[in-house]
Amino acid sequence: MERPARHYDSGATTPSAAPVAARTLLVDLEGGLLRSELLMEALFSSPGRMLARFGAGGRAGMAALTDILAKAELDYAHLPYDSEVLNQALAARARGEKIYLVAGRFAHHAAGIAAHLGFDGVVAPADLAAGELPFDRASIAHVSARASGRASLRTWAKALRVYQYAKNTLVFVPVITAHQLNFASLGSALLAFLAFSACASGAYLMNDLLDLAADRQHPTKRHRALAAGDLPISSALSAIPALWLFAVAASLLISPLFLAVLGAYLATTIAYSLVLKRKMLVDIVTLAGLYTLRIVAGAVGVGVVLSEWLLIFSLFVFTSLALIKRFSELSMRESAGLSDPSNRDYRITDLHVIGAMAAASAMNAVTVFSLYVSSTAVMPLYSRPWMLWLLTPLLLYWFGRALMMAHRREMPDDPILYAFRDGPSRITVAAMICIMLAAI
């Protein structure tokens, strides 16, 4: 997000030869110090309570909502402050000047922010205009910002997690495994990819809104666009329904059944964001199911029958990857000296168990694949099925490498994304694809 241009207004005329430092510095809270909207921060400080109260409706519902906003507990220490404005205010504080926040609403929260930062108090714009001030008006410096409210394309790409679209390439797996590499099938798979990407981006925005407080206390997630204040919360709220409407429109171009699968994916994702991700191991099973659902959607979109072998293999693979992801997150917290995560039902002491389960799931996936290659199911699909045995050592290598990298704290990304960025992993995947094509 482009940094807004600032202007500084002096309320007193000072001698040109020897300017006198302002005795009082006024700092606009919204549009100046805070890189976010205080209303939205209050709304999403306790989203569970907010959603529950919204059900009341009518005047009583609005009164309840107003009460929530007035009494919402904000973490003033982790709000997205503008570092340049804050540094200027702190420098003025060091020079002995008085500092006041200018806030026209949520006086309670404004006072809390002023107290947390060591400012002298809060003044309302109406009091400033009327001259009813707790300080001498003769010498004032005013710090404000004219925020454009527009986020850059790079900020939007970061917020929508475009890099996560790599996961949605799973919808192409049924096309490849069923050997339906024709224009119509690939076109349907591409449309399914776009629908899942739009749906997932909306879900990511919603998840980031619900996790604002936790993300701001996380060593890496605090840099996310919403948590850092790079993207306005109101913009995210507008983008979510737009993305989901696009996903619905793209799904209807494929088939109503595909739309039903996408709806199941979205419903499960919402349930995961609200409840399931806070349940030990339930989150792992849910993540594995969401990955597998992408493959199911790919089969439905193209109109091919999904192999039971592929389903079982996928469940074990994605369970292992989900466990590796949790292992990496917990090990990173351990290395950084952080406490147990507040929004997950795991403890750092669970690392060894999670690592063992990840390895077991990976080996089960390799076993299932070996049984598939040994079965008669491969005969109609491959002219040289014996070549598929070459995939087994490659699978063992990649899973072993992923586990080792996670154990060494060298896997900062999601394991699937890591496979796209890691050189040896890319070579391994390319070799697997070449072997499969040669076996056809």
C-alpha positions in Angstrom: 0.0 0.0 0.0 1.4 3.3 -0.9 2.3 5.4 2.1 0.0 8.4 2.3 1.3 11.9 1.9 1.4 13.8 5.1 1.0 17.5 5.8 1.9 19.4 8.9 -0.1 22.6 9.9 1.2 25.0 12.4 -1.3 27.0 14.4 1.1 29.8 15.3 3.5 32.1 13.5 7.1 31.7 14.6 10.1 34.0 13.9 11.7 33.1 10.6 15.2 33.4 12.0 14.8 31.1 14.9 11.8 28.8 14.8 10.4 27.7 18.1 9.6 24.0 18.6 5.9 23.4 19.0 4.9 22.8 22.7 1.9 20.5 21.7 1.7 17.9 19.0 -1.7 16.8 17.7 -1.8 13.4 16.0 -4.8 12.2 14.1 -5.7 8.7 15.3 -7.5 7.4 12.2 -5.8 8.4 9.0 -2.7 9.3 10.8 -1.3 7.1 13.6 -3.5 4.0 13.0 -3.1 2.2 9.7 -6.6 0.7 10.1 -10.2 1.6 10.9 -11.0 1.7 14.6 -14.6 0.7 13.9 -13.5 -2.5 12.1 -10.9 -3.2 14.7 -13.6 -3.2 17.3 -15.9 -5.3 15.2 -13.3 -8.0 14.7 -11.8 -8.0 18.2 -14.4 -10.6 19.2 -16.0 -11.9 16.0 -17.7 -14.8 17.7 -19.7 -12.5 20.0 -20.3 -10.1 17.2 -21.9 -12.8 15.0 -24.0 -14.1 17.9 -25.4 -10.6 18.7 -26.2 -9.9 15.0 -28.8 -12.6 15.2 -30.9 -10.4 17.6 -31.8 -8.0 14.7 -33.8 -4.8 14.9 -33.1 -2.0 17.3 -32.1 -4.3 20.1 -29.6 -6.0 17.8 -28.0 -2.7 16.9 -28.0 -1.6 20.5 -26.2 -4.8 21.4 -23.7 -4.3 18.6 -23.0 -0.7 19.7 -22.4 -2.1 23.2 -19.9 -4.6 21.9 -18.0 -2.0 20.0 -17.9 0.3 23.0 -16.7 -2.4 25.3 -14.5 -4.4 22.9 -11.2 -5.4 24.2 -8.5 -4.2 21.8 -4.9 -5.2 22.1 -3.4 -1.7 21.9 0.2 -3.1 21.9 -0.3 -4.9 18.6 -2.5 -2.5 16.5 -1.0 -1.5 13.1 0.5 1.9 13.9 2.2 4.0 11.2 5.9 3.7 12.2 6.8 7.1 10.7 4.0 9.0 12.5 4.7 7.1 15.8 8.5 7.8 15.6 7.8 11.5 15.1 5.4 11.5 18.1 7.9 9.7 20.3 10.7 12.1 19.2 8.5 15.0 20.2 7.8 13.3 23.5 11.6 13.0 24.1 11.9 16.7 23.5 9.4 17.4 26.3 6.5 18.3 24.1 2.9 17.3 24.9 1.2 14.9 22.6 -2.6 14.5 22.1 -4.5 12.2 19.9 -7.3 13.6 17.8 -10.2 11.1 17.7 -13.9 11.8 16.9 -15.3 8.4 18.0 -14.6 5.6 20.3 -13.2 7.9 23.0 -12.6 4.9 25.3 -10.3 3.1 22.9 -8.6 6.4 21.9 -7.8 7.0 25.5 -6.5 3.5 25.9 -4.2 3.9 22.9 -3.0 7.3 24.2 -2.3 5.7 27.6 -0.5 2.8 26.1 1.8 5.0 24.0 2.4 7.5 26.8 0.6 10.4 25.2 -0.9 13.2 27.3 -4.6 12.6 26.3 -7.3 12.8 23.6 -9.1 15.7 22.1 -12.2 15.6 19.8 -12.3 17.5 16.5 -15.4 19.4 17.8 -13.4 20.6 20.8 -10.5 21.5 18.6 -12.8 23.6 16.4 -14.4 25.3 19.4 -11.1 26.1 21.0 -12.0 24.1 24.2 -8.6 22.6 24.7 -6.6 21.5 27.7 -3.5 23.2 26.4 -2.4 26.6 24.9 -3.6 26.9 21.3 -0.9 29.5 20.5 1.7 26.9 19.5 0.4 23.7 18.0 1.8 21.2 15.4 -0.7 18.9 13.7 0.2 15.6 12.2 -2.3 14.0 9.9 -2.5 11.9 6.7 -4.6 11.9 3.6 -4.9 8.2 3.1 -5.9 7.1 -0.4 -7.5 3.9 0.9 -6.2 2.1 -2.2 -4.0 -1.0 -1.8 -1.4 -1.8 -4.5 -1.8 -4.9 -6.7 1.1 -6.4 -4.8 -0.7 -5.9 -1.5 -3.9 -7.5 -3.0 -1.9 -10.4 -4.3 -0.4 -10.9 -0.9 -3.8 -10.7 0.8 -5.5 -13.0 -1.7 -2.5 -15.4 -1.3 -2.1 -15.9 -5.0 0.9 -18.0 -4.2 -1.4 -20.5 -2.6 -3.1 -21.2 -5.9 -0.5 -23.9 -6.4 -2.6 -26.1 -4.1 -5.5 -25.8 -6.5 -3.5 -27.5 -9.3 -4.8 -30.6 -7.6 -7.9 -30.3 -9.7 -5.8 -31.4 -12.7 -4.8 -34.7 -11.1 -7.9 -36.6 -12.2 -7.4 -35.4 -15.8 -3.8 -36.7 -15.7 -4.4 -40.0 -14.0 -7.4 -40.8 -16.2 -5.3 -39.8 -19.3 -8.0 -37.4 -20.5 -5.5 -34.8 -21.9 -7.7 -33.2 -24.5 -8.8 -29.6 -25.0 -12.3 -29.9 -23.5 -11.1 -31.7 -20.4 -8.2 -29.3 -19.8 -10.6 -26.4 -20.3 -13.0 -27.7 -17.7 -10.1 -28.3 -15.3 -8.8 -24.8 -15.9 -12.3 -23.3 -15.1 -12.4 -25.5 -12.0 -9.0 -24.1 -11.0 -10.2 -20.5 -11.3 -13.4 -21.2 -9.3 -11.4 -22.9 -6.5 -8.8 -20.1 -6.5 -11.5 -17.3 -6.2 -13.3 -19.3 -3.5 -10.1 -20.0 -1.6 -9.0 -16.3 -1.7 -12.4 -15.2 -0.2 -11.9 -17.8 2.5 -8.3 -16.6 3.2 -9.6 -13.1 3.6 -12.3 -14.2 6.0 -9.8 -16.3 8.0 -7.4 -13.4 8.3 -10.2 -11.2 9.5 -11.2 -13.7 12.2 -7.5 -14.2 13.2 -6.4 -10.6 13.3 -5.5 -10.6 17.0 -3.6 -13.9 16.8 -1.8 -13.0 13.6 -0.5 -9.8 15.0 1.3 -11.7 17.8 2.8 -14.3 15.4 6.4 -13.7 14.3 5.6 -14.1 10.5 1.8 -13.8 10.2 1.9 -10.3 11.6 3.2 -9.2 8.1 0.0 -10.3 6.4 -1.8 -7.5 4.6 -4.7 -7.2 7.0 -2.7 -7.7 10.2 -0.1 -5.1 9.1 -2.8 -2.6 8.1 -1.6 -2.6 4.4 -5.2 -3.6 3.3 -8.2 -1.8 4.8 -10.6 -4.2 6.6 -13.5 -2.6 4.8 -11.9 -3.5 1.4 -11.5 -7.1 2.4 -15.2 -7.2 3.5 -16.2 -6.0 0.0 -13.9 -8.4 -1.8 -15.1 -11.6 -0.1 -18.6 -11.7 -1.6 -17.3 -10.6 -5.0 -14.8 -13.5 -5.1 -17.4 -16.0 -4.0 -19.9 -14.7 -6.6 -17.2 -15.2 -9.3 -16.6 -18.7 -8.0 -20.3 -19.5 -8.2 -20.6 -18.2 -11.8 -17.6 -20.2 -12.9 -18.9 -23.3 -11.2 -22.3 -23.0 -13.0 -20.5 -23.0 -16.3 -19.1 -26.5 -15.4 -22.0 -28.2 -13.8 -24.4 -28.0 -10.8 -22.7 -31.0 -9.2 -19.4 -29.2 -9.3 -21.0 -26.2 -7.6 -22.3 -28.6 -4.9 -18.7 -29.8 -4.4 -17.4 -26.3 -4.3 -20.1 -25.4 -1.8 -19.1 -28.3 0.4 -15.5 -27.0 0.2 -16.5 -23.5 1.2 -18.8 -24.7 4.0 -16.0 -26.9 5.4 -13.5 -24.0 5.1 -15.8 -21.6 7.0 -16.3 -24.3 9.7 -12.5 -24.8 9.8 -11.9 -21.0 10.3 -14.6 -20.6 12.9 -14.3 -23.8 15.0 -12.5 -26.8 13.6 -9.0 -25.4 13.5 -9.0 -25.0 17.2 -9.7 -28.7 17.7 -6.7 -31.0 18.2 -6.3 -33.4 15.2 -9.8 -32.5 13.9 -8.0 -29.7 12.1 -5.6 -32.2 10.5 -8.3 -34.4 9.2 -10.2 -31.4 7.9 -7.2 -30.1 6.1 -6.6 -33.5 4.5 -10.2 -33.6 3.5 -10.0 -30.1 1.9 -7.0 -31.1 -0.2 -8.7 -34.4 -1.3 -11.9 -32.4 -2.1 -9.9 -30.5 -4.7 -9.2 -33.8 -6.4 -12.8 -34.9 -6.2 -13.9 -31.5 -7.7 -11.4 -32.1 -10.5 -13.0 -35.4 -11.3 -16.5 -34.0 -11.2 -15.6 -31.1 -13.3 -14.0 -33.2 -16.1 -16.6 -36.1 -15.7 -14.2 -38.9 -14.9 -14.6 -41.7 -12.4 -12.4 -41.2 -9.4 -10.3 -44.2 -8.4 -10.6 -45.5 -4.9 -6.9 -46.0 -4.9 -6.3 -42.3 -5.6 -8.7 -41.3 -2.8 -7.0 -43.5 -0.2 -3.5 -42.4 -1.4 -4.5 -38.8 -1.3 -5.9 -38.9 2.3 -2.7 -40.4 3.6 -0.5 -37.9 1.7 -2.4 -34.9 2.8 -2.7 -36.0 6.3 1.1 -36.3 6.4 1.5 -32.8 4.8 -1.0 -31.3 7.3 0.9 -32.8 10.2 4.2 -31.6 8.8 2.7 -28.1 8.5 1.7 -28.1 12.2 5.1 -29.5 13.1 6.8 -26.6 11.3 4.6 -24.0 13.0 5.2 -25.4 16.5 9.0 -25.9 15.9 9.2 -22.3 14.7 7.5 -21.1 17.9 9.9 -23.3 20.0 13.0 -21.8 18.2 11.7 -18.3 18.7 11.0 -18.9 22.4 7.3 -18.3 22.1 4.6 -19.9 24.1 2.0 -22.4 22.9 -0.3 -21.0 20.2 -3.5 -19.4 21.5 -5.6 -20.2 18.4 -4.6 -23.9 18.1 -5.1 -26.8 20.5 -1.5 -27.9 20.4 1.5 -27.5 22.7 5.1 -27.3 21.8 5.6 -30.5 23.8 3.5 -32.3 21.1 6.2 -31.9 18.5 7.6 -35.5 18.8 4.1 -37.1 18.5 3.1 -34.9 15.6 6.4 -35.8 13.8 5.9 -39.5 14.3 2.3 -39.3 13.0 3.5 -37.4 10.0 6.1 -40.0 9.2 3.6 -42.9 9.7 1.1 -41.3 7.4 3.7 -40.7 4.7 4.8 -44.4 4.9 1.2 -45.5 4.7 0.8 -43.4 1.5 3.8 -45.2 0.0 2.5 -48.5 1.0 -0.9 -47.8 -0.6 0.8 -46.7 -3.8 2.9 -49.9 -3.9 -0.2 -52.0 -3.4 -1.9 -50.1 -6.3 1.1 -50.8 -8.6 0.9 -54.5 -7.7 -2.9 -54.6 -8.4 -4.6 -55.4 -11.7 -6.1 -51.8 -11.7 -3.0 -50.5 -13.4 -3.2 -52.9 -16.4 -5.9 -51.1 -18.5 -4.3 -47.6 -17.9 -0.6 -48.2 -18.5 1.3 -50.1 -21.2 4.4 -50.4 -19.1 3.1 -50.5 -15.5 6.4 -51.9 -14.2 7.9 -48.4 -14.6 5.6 -47.1 -11.9 7.7 -49.0 -9.4 10.4 -46.3 -10.0 8.0 -43.8 -8.3 8.3 -45.6 -4.9 11.9 -44.6 -4.1 11.1 -41.1 -5.3 8.1 -40.9 -2.9 10.3 -42.2 -0.1 12.9 -39.6 -0.8 10.5 -36.7 -1.0 8.6 -37.5 2.2 11.9 -38.2 4.0 13.3 -34.9 2.8 10.2 -33.0 3.8 10.3 -34.5 7.3 14.0 -33.7 7.7 13.7 -30.1 6.5 10.8 -29.6 9.0 12.8 -31.2 11.8 15.7 -28.8 10.9 13.4 -25.8 11.0 14.1 -25.2 7.3 10.5 -25.4 6.0 8.9 -22.0 6.6 6.2 -22.6 4.0 3.3 -24.9 3.6 4.8 -28.3 2.4 3.0 -28.2 -0.9 4.3 -24.7 -1.6 7.7 -25.8 -0.4 7.7 -28.5 -3.1 7.3 -25.7 -5.7 10.1 -23.6 -4.3 12.6 -26.3 -3.2 15.1 -27.2 -6.0 15.4 -31.0 -5.1 11.7 -31.2 -4.7 11.0 -29.7 -8.1 13.5 -32.2 -9.7 11.8 -35.1 -7.9 8.3 -34.0 -9.0 9.5 -33.5 -12.6 11.0 -37.0 -12.6 7.8 -38.5 -11.3 5.8 -36.9 -14.1 8.3 -38.1 -16.7 8.0 -41.7 -15.4 4.2 -41.6 -15.4 4.2 -40.3 -19.0 6.7 -43.0 -20.0 4.6 -45.7 -18.4 1.4 -44.8 -20.4 
